[in-house]
Each structure stands twice: as structure tokens, then as C-alpha cells.
Amino acid sequence: MTATPAHLALDTNRIWEDALHTLRSNREVMLVLAGVFVLLPTLAILFFWPFPEPKPDELFAVFLQRIGTYSDQTWWQWVAVLGLQTLGVQTMLAVIADPSRPTVKAALVKAVAAFASLFAAIVAVSVLASLVLSIIIAVGSAFGSFPLALLATVLGTVAALYLLARFALIAPLVQLEGIRNPFAALRQSLALTRGCGWQLLGFMVLLYIAVYVVAWLAGAVILLFASLFAPADALQLLQKVLQALSQAAMVPVFAGVLAGLYRQLGGAAA
């Protein structure tokens, strides 16, 4: 496959329409996969290892200490959940975008075979983005000026997000093209997104905000209606279930968008 020319503009409307069509055509399978790989693991985290919440009149430093203790005690649970969600996205991509049209079982087998390569690539991208963010913040903070430190934080965050956008295609490249070298997948993603990185970043940010707002509004309406007759304990339970459902709804949407993005930036011609 050849890289996308640098002058080619990203057709975000086409990507979105492609994603919606794909999700409608495979809605039953996507619902099952989202339930198994996203909903159930998220519910397990929320019910058995909930993230600590700030207490009234608690010092911020004490709250940060509790977060650190929580992270030390539950890091493996979060890694397991991330691994399951990654496996779920891989299986979804194989189901909706693999030209061989595999069954769910065959798609899962392919996802397992590609899992180690994709997970390694994700770790590499995460480390790189964190390193870039940390360096920019450290440089801005070295002058001892709060405005400069704040500006550095903003610039570092934008730079890290830009890197994540440029590496957005590693999942379909590993899963659909069979690239098993994580660094080869990173290089190919950079090549395919050359010239449209900022547009891709804007699209992904707007998509995340839109999906999050829709999920939040839907949850708020349901909780408001339930508060009219449900006790406080039941509302807390419902809130966790809605949070898990919103997460389970987001993942198939982003999997569909990744498939559409891959098709547009050169995958369909491979």
C-alpha cells in the first residue's frame, strides 16, 4: 500500500457516514462484542475497584496520595481491562473491515494472534506521547513563571494529542494488514496520516466530545427520571451501569471510525 499524498484532504463526512453504515450493517455483532469486551470489564472496575472520590474538606495532597495508593493496588486490573478492550476493538475491526469477512470466531482468533504486536505499539505510543508532554512541561516550568508553565502544559497536551492522531491507524494496520512489527506499524501510520494530522486531530476531538455529550445527556435524563422514585443506593447503582453503557457505546463507534479512516487513507486500495 502506498502512503496518502500530503495534499489529500481528509473527508470527515465520508468517514462518519462509512462508520454509521458499517455499524448499522453489523449492529448485532457489535453489540455482543461491546458487551463482552467493554461493558462487563468496565462494570467489574466500577463495582469492585471504584476510583477514589474526593472527600469533603479533604486536602488535595491527601487525595493525590489516595489516588497513588489506588493505582499501586489496582494497576493490573486496569491493564486487564485495557487489554480486553483492545482485543475487542481488534475483533470489531476484523469483523467489519477484513476483506475475507471472517466469522466472529475467526475474527477473535485473528485478534488474539495480533494482540501482542498491537499492545506493544500502544505502549510505545503512550510512552512517546508522555515523554513529549513531560519535556515540554519541564521546559516551560523551568523559568519559574506560572503563565509559562500553563502555556507549556497546553502546548504539551496538544503535541501529545497530535502524536496520538498520527498513530491512529496502528490498530487497523496490525489487525487488517497483518503487520506484526510494532515499529513498522507506527511508521506506516505516520506515512498514511502525513499531511492531514491536524485535521485528523480536530475530527477525533470533536467526535469524542460529541459522543461524550450525547452519552452524558442521555444518562442525565435517565438519572433525573429515576430520581423521582428510586432510592439513593439504587441511583448510585444506576449511575455506574450508565457509565459502563456509555463506554460500551463509544468503543464500537470509534472502531467504525477507525475502519472508515483506514479505508479512506489507503486501506481500501491495498
Protein Blocks (a to p, Z undefined) as FASTA:
>chain_A
ZZddfklccdfklmmmmmmmmmmmmmmmmmmmmmmmmmmmmmmmmmmmcccdddehiafk
lmmmmmmmmmmmmmmmmmmmmmmmmmmmmmmmmmmmmmnlpafklmmmmmmmmmmmmmmm
mmmmmmmmmmmmmmmmmmmmmnopaklmmmmmmmmmmmmmmmmmmmmmmmmmmmmnopab
fklmmmmmmmmmgoilmmmmmmmmmmmmmmmmmmmmmmmmmmmmmmmmpcfklmmmmmmm
mmmmmmmmmmmmmmmmmmmmmmmnommmZZ
